[in-house]
């Protein structure tokens, strides 16, 4: 309450302080769209705060947004319940942001509107949707690759083995002397088919990673790298299969990129447990300037994000490149 001398009571002062501390923007509007009060985070306003109170929505907002907001005000007053509207608006500080406005009746011809900035949430949703789409596309491409390799390789060899067995059966009755040669050919084709299947499986997941875990698999990567690699720290224990695979491919992609582009003299690799997170870092002393939007890094980001993790790249020109992944273990 406000005293008759115009001085705020302690309760009113506390109430005002609470409103001013709100992370959202709070508006009082008349049914005709006149602003009666604006408090909270006034940086969300489309106009400077001192010009708002006493002005009308139709005077300050773009026509399309003003119409949507006033339609929401009318719906809230007519139904006597909460109504919601969303729009994108450039604020008076120059940022274009996404807002969600919740409008509630506060009297017969007055409403309260809570304006919340949902830009980061909407962007996160868009990023997640795009990431999932890329994962689905990558999965489809990999499935087609496996199907093609099976069809062109092992499947054709197994068909040849089946034909040899059919011929062996016939030769046993008509010309048994040819059977040993046919058996030898069938055995050769079967061996080659098995080799191709094993090679295909190794392409899906490195055998060393599957059998012995992340530490030995990263050690083998370091030995095959075209640049000198220093392994500073590796996990001794086995981790979840999906976590080990994600960490392995982060290091593999980083080493491959360093070998192609960095002109580095050395690359360091660390993978260690930080509480409930596996942290992975690959750092080189090369020329920097790595593209964070490259398809390889984007694919890694999607793989890590699918596990609830984060991938960060630091690569200023002349300053080397550091790739860090944080992958939850639970």
C-alpha positions as CSV (number, residue, x, y, z in Angstrom):
1,X,0.0,0.0,0.0
2,X,1.1,3.6,-0.5
3,X,0.7,6.1,2.2
4,X,-1.3,9.3,1.6
5,X,1.9,11.4,1.7
6,X,3.2,9.4,-1.4
7,X,5.9,7.5,0.5
8,X,6.0,3.8,-0.1
9,X,5.3,1.4,2.8
10,X,7.9,-1.3,3.6
11,X,5.6,-3.9,2.1
12,X,5.1,-1.9,-1.1
13,X,8.9,-1.3,-1.3
14,X,9.5,-5.0,-1.0
15,X,6.9,-5.7,-3.6
16,X,8.5,-3.2,-6.0
17,X,11.9,-4.7,-5.4
18,X,10.6,-8.2,-6.1
19,X,9.0,-7.1,-9.4
20,X,12.2,-5.2,-10.5
21,X,14.2,-8.4,-9.8
22,X,12.1,-10.6,-12.1
23,X,14.0,-12.2,-14.9
24,X,10.9,-11.7,-17.1
25,X,9.1,-8.6,-18.2
26,X,5.8,-7.9,-16.4
27,X,3.2,-5.7,-18.1
28,X,-0.1,-4.3,-17.0
29,X,-2.4,-3.6,-20.0
30,X,-5.9,-2.2,-20.4
31,X,-8.3,-3.9,-22.6
32,X,-7.7,-1.3,-25.3
33,X,-3.9,-2.0,-25.3
34,X,-2.7,0.9,-23.2
35,X,0.4,0.2,-21.1
36,X,-0.3,0.9,-17.4
37,X,2.9,-0.5,-16.0
38,X,6.1,-2.1,-17.2
39,X,8.5,-3.7,-14.7
40,X,11.0,-6.5,-14.4
41,X,13.5,-7.0,-17.2
42,X,12.6,-3.9,-19.3
43,X,15.4,-4.8,-21.8
44,X,12.8,-7.1,-23.4
45,X,10.7,-4.0,-24.4
46,X,10.5,-3.0,-28.0
47,X,10.8,0.7,-27.0
48,X,12.7,2.6,-24.3
49,X,11.0,2.1,-20.9
50,X,10.3,5.8,-20.4
51,X,8.2,5.9,-23.6
52,X,6.0,2.9,-22.8
53,X,3.6,3.6,-19.9
54,X,0.6,5.6,-21.2
55,X,1.3,4.6,-24.8
56,X,-0.8,2.0,-26.7
57,X,0.3,-1.4,-28.1
58,X,-0.7,-0.3,-31.6
59,X,1.5,2.7,-31.4
60,X,4.7,0.9,-30.3
61,X,4.6,-2.6,-31.8
62,X,4.6,-3.7,-35.5
63,X,1.0,-4.2,-36.7
64,X,1.2,-8.0,-37.0
65,X,2.6,-8.4,-33.5
66,X,0.3,-5.8,-32.0
67,X,-2.7,-7.7,-33.5
68,X,-1.6,-11.0,-32.1
69,X,-1.0,-9.6,-28.6
70,X,-4.3,-7.9,-28.5
71,X,-6.1,-11.0,-29.7
72,X,-4.5,-12.8,-26.8
73,X,-5.6,-10.0,-24.4
74,X,-9.2,-10.2,-25.7
75,X,-9.2,-14.1,-25.4
76,X,-8.0,-13.9,-21.8
77,X,-10.6,-11.3,-20.8
78,X,-13.4,-13.1,-22.6
79,X,-12.6,-16.6,-21.2
80,X,-11.4,-15.3,-17.8
81,X,-8.4,-17.6,-18.0
82,X,-4.7,-17.6,-19.0
83,X,-4.0,-17.1,-22.7
84,X,-0.6,-17.4,-24.5
85,X,1.0,-15.9,-27.6
86,X,4.5,-16.1,-29.1
87,X,6.3,-13.7,-31.4
88,X,9.7,-12.6,-32.5
89,X,10.6,-9.0,-31.9
90,X,13.6,-6.6,-32.0
91,X,14.1,-5.0,-28.6
92,X,15.0,-1.4,-27.9
93,X,18.6,-2.6,-27.2
94,X,18.9,-4.0,-30.7
95,X,18.5,-7.7,-30.2
96,X,16.0,-9.8,-32.2
97,X,14.6,-12.3,-29.8
98,X,11.8,-14.9,-29.4
99,X,9.2,-14.2,-26.7
100,X,6.4,-16.2,-25.1
101,X,3.7,-14.0,-23.5
102,X,1.3,-15.3,-20.9
103,X,-1.7,-13.1,-20.4
104,X,-4.0,-13.4,-17.3
105,X,-7.1,-11.3,-16.5
106,X,-6.5,-8.8,-13.6
107,X,-9.9,-7.2,-13.6
108,X,-12.9,-6.5,-16.0
109,X,-10.8,-4.4,-18.4
110,X,-7.2,-5.1,-17.4
111,X,-4.6,-7.9,-17.8
112,X,-1.2,-8.9,-16.5
113,X,1.3,-10.1,-19.2
114,X,4.4,-12.0,-18.4
115,X,6.9,-11.7,-21.2
116,X,9.6,-14.5,-21.2
117,X,12.6,-14.6,-23.5
118,X,12.6,-18.1,-25.1
119,X,15.2,-17.5,-27.8
120,X,17.8,-19.9,-26.3
121,X,15.1,-22.6,-25.8
122,X,13.8,-22.3,-29.3
123,X,17.4,-22.4,-30.7
124,X,18.2,-25.5,-28.6
125,X,15.1,-27.2,-30.0
126,X,16.0,-26.2,-33.6
127,X,19.6,-27.5,-33.0
128,X,18.3,-30.7,-31.6
129,X,15.9,-31.2,-34.5
130,X,18.6,-30.5,-37.0
131,X,21.0,-32.8,-35.1
132,X,18.5,-35.6,-35.1
133,X,17.9,-35.2,-38.8
134,X,21.6,-35.4,-39.5
135,X,22.0,-38.5,-37.3
136,X,19.1,-40.1,-39.2
137,X,20.6,-39.2,-42.5
138,X,24.0,-40.4,-41.5
139,X,22.5,-43.7,-40.2
140,X,20.6,-44.2,-43.5
141,X,23.8,-43.5,-45.5
142,X,25.8,-46.0,-43.4
143,X,23.1,-48.6,-43.7
144,X,23.2,-48.2,-47.5
145,X,27.0,-48.5,-47.5
146,X,26.8,-51.7,-45.5
147,X,24.1,-53.1,-47.8
148,X,26.1,-52.2,-50.9
149,X,29.3,-53.7,-49.5
150,X,27.5,-56.9,-48.4
151,X,25.8,-57.2,-51.8
152,X,28.9,-56.5,-53.9
153,X,31.3,-58.5,-51.7
154,X,30.4,-61.2,-49.3
155,X,26.9,-61.9,-50.7
156,X,28.3,-62.5,-54.2
157,X,31.0,-64.8,-52.8
158,X,28.4,-66.8,-50.8
159,X,26.3,-67.1,-54.0
160,X,29.3,-68.5,-55.8
161,X,29.9,-71.0,-52.9
162,X,26.3,-72.2,-53.2
163,X,26.8,-72.7,-57.0
164,X,30.0,-74.7,-56.3
165,X,28.1,-76.9,-53.8
166,X,25.4,-77.5,-56.4
167,X,28.0,-78.5,-59.0
168,X,29.8,-80.7,-56.5
169,X,26.6,-82.6,-55.8
170,X,26.1,-83.2,-59.5
171,X,29.8,-84.1,-60.1
172,X,29.6,-86.7,-57.4
173,X,27.3,-88.6,-59.6
174,X,28.8,-87.9,-63.0
175,X,32.5,-87.0,-62.6
176,X,33.8,-87.5,-59.1
177,X,37.4,-86.6,-60.2
178,X,36.4,-82.9,-60.5
179,X,35.1,-82.7,-57.0
180,X,38.4,-81.9,-55.2
181,X,39.0,-78.8,-57.4
182,X,35.4,-77.6,-56.9
183,X,35.8,-78.1,-53.2
184,X,39.0,-76.1,-53.2
185,X,37.3,-73.2,-55.1
186,X,34.3,-73.2,-52.8
187,X,36.6,-73.2,-49.7
188,X,38.6,-70.2,-51.2
189,X,35.4,-68.2,-51.9
190,X,34.0,-68.9,-48.4
191,X,37.3,-67.8,-46.8
192,X,37.2,-64.6,-48.8
193,X,33.6,-64.0,-47.8
194,X,34.4,-64.4,-44.1
195,X,37.4,-62.0,-44.5
196,X,35.2,-59.4,-46.1
197,X,32.5,-59.7,-43.3
198,X,35.2,-59.3,-40.7
199,X,36.6,-56.3,-42.4
200,X,33.1,-54.8,-42.6
201,X,32.6,-55.4,-38.9
202,X,35.9,-53.7,-38.1
203,X,34.7,-50.7,-40.0
204,X,31.7,-50.4,-37.8
205,X,33.7,-50.6,-34.5
206,X,37.4,-51.2,-34.2
207,X,38.0,-54.7,-32.9
208,X,40.6,-53.5,-30.3
209,X,38.0,-51.0,-28.9
210,X,35.4,-53.7,-28.6
211,X,37.7,-56.3,-27.0
212,X,40.0,-54.3,-24.8
213,X,38.5,-50.8,-24.3
214,X,39.2,-47.2,-24.9
215,X,42.8,-47.0,-23.5
216,X,44.3,-49.6,-25.7
217,X,42.3,-48.4,-28.7
218,X,43.6,-44.8,-28.3
219,X,47.1,-46.2,-27.9
220,X,46.8,-48.0,-31.3
221,X,45.4,-44.8,-32.8
222,X,48.4,-42.9,-31.6
223,X,50.8,-45.4,-33.1
224,X,49.2,-45.1,-36.5
225,X,49.0,-41.3,-36.5
226,X,51.1,-39.4,-39.1
227,X,52.1,-36.9,-36.4
228,X,53.9,-37.6,-33.1
229,X,51.3,-38.2,-30.4
230,X,51.8,-37.9,-26.6
231,X,49.2,-39.9,-24.5
232,X,49.1,-37.9,-21.3
233,X,46.2,-39.8,-19.6
234,X,44.0,-42.7,-20.5
235,X,41.2,-44.4,-18.6
236,X,42.2,-47.7,-17.1
237,X,38.7,-49.1,-16.5
238,X,36.1,-50.1,-19.1
239,X,33.3,-47.7,-19.8
240,X,29.9,-47.9,-21.4
241,X,30.2,-49.0,-25.0
242,X,28.5,-45.9,-26.4
243,X,30.8,-43.6,-24.4
244,X,33.9,-45.5,-25.4
245,X,32.9,-45.3,-29.1
246,X,32.1,-41.6,-29.0
247,X,35.4,-40.8,-27.2
248,X,37.3,-43.0,-29.7
249,X,35.9,-41.2,-32.7
250,X,36.5,-37.8,-31.2
251,X,40.2,-38.6,-30.9
252,X,40.3,-40.4,-34.3
253,X,38.7,-37.4,-36.1
254,X,41.0,-34.9,-34.3
255,X,44.1,-36.8,-35.1
256,X,43.1,-37.2,-38.8
257,X,42.3,-33.4,-39.0
258,X,45.6,-32.6,-37.4
259,X,47.5,-34.8,-39.8
260,X,45.9,-33.2,-42.8
261,X,45.7,-29.5,-41.9
262,X,47.5,-28.5,-38.7
263,X,51.3,-28.7,-39.6
264,X,51.8,-29.4,-35.9
265,X,55.0,-30.9,-34.4
266,X,53.1,-32.8,-31.7
267,X,49.6,-33.7,-30.6
268,X,48.6,-34.5,-27.0
269,X,45.7,-36.7,-26.0
270,X,44.0,-37.0,-22.6
271,X,41.0,-38.9,-21.6
272,X,40.0,-38.9,-17.9
273,X,37.1,-39.2,-15.6
274,X,35.8,-36.0,-14.0
275,X,33.1,-37.1,-11.5
276,X,30.2,-38.5,-13.7
277,X,31.8,-37.3,-16.9
278,X,34.4,-38.5,-19.3
279,X,36.5,-35.6,-20.5
280,X,38.5,-36.0,-23.7
281,X,41.0,-33.4,-25.0
282,X,43.1,-33.5,-28.2
283,X,45.5,-30.5,-28.5
284,X,48.0,-29.7,-31.2
285,X,50.6,-26.9,-31.6
286,X,49.8,-26.3,-35.3
287,X,48.5,-23.3,-37.3
288,X,44.9,-23.4,-36.0
289,X,42.0,-22.1,-38.0
290,X,40.0,-25.3,-37.9
291,X,36.4,-25.0,-39.3
292,X,33.9,-25.8,-36.6
293,X,31.2,-26.3,-39.3
294,X,33.1,-29.0,-41.1
295,X,31.1,-32.2,-41.7
296,X,33.5,-34.3,-39.6
297,X,33.3,-32.1,-36.5
298,X,29.6,-31.6,-37.0
299,X,29.1,-35.3,-37.0
300,X,31.2,-35.7,-33.9
301,X,29.1,-33.0,-32.2
302,X,25.9,-34.9,-33.1
303,X,27.4,-38.1,-31.8
304,X,28.4,-36.5,-28.4
305,X,25.2,-34.6,-28.1
306,X,23.2,-37.8,-28.6
307,X,24.7,-39.0,-25.3
308,X,23.9,-35.7,-23.5
309,X,27.5,-34.4,-23.9
310,X,29.2,-31.3,-25.3
311,X,31.9,-30.8,-27.8
312,X,34.0,-27.6,-27.9
313,X,36.6,-26.4,-30.4
314,X,39.2,-23.7,-29.9
315,X,41.3,-23.0,-33.0
316,X,42.4,-19.4,-33.5
317,X,44.8,-18.8,-36.4
318,X,48.4,-19.4,-35.3
319,X,47.4,-20.7,-31.9
320,X,47.0,-24.4,-32.5
321,X,43.8,-26.4,-32.1
322,X,42.1,-27.9,-29.0
323,X,39.1,-30.2,-29.2
324,X,37.4,-31.1,-26.0
325,X,34.5,-33.4,-25.4
326,X,32.5,-34.0,-22.2
327,X,30.4,-37.1,-22.2
328,X,28.2,-38.1,-19.2
329,X,28.9,-41.6,-17.8
330,X,25.5,-42.2,-16.3
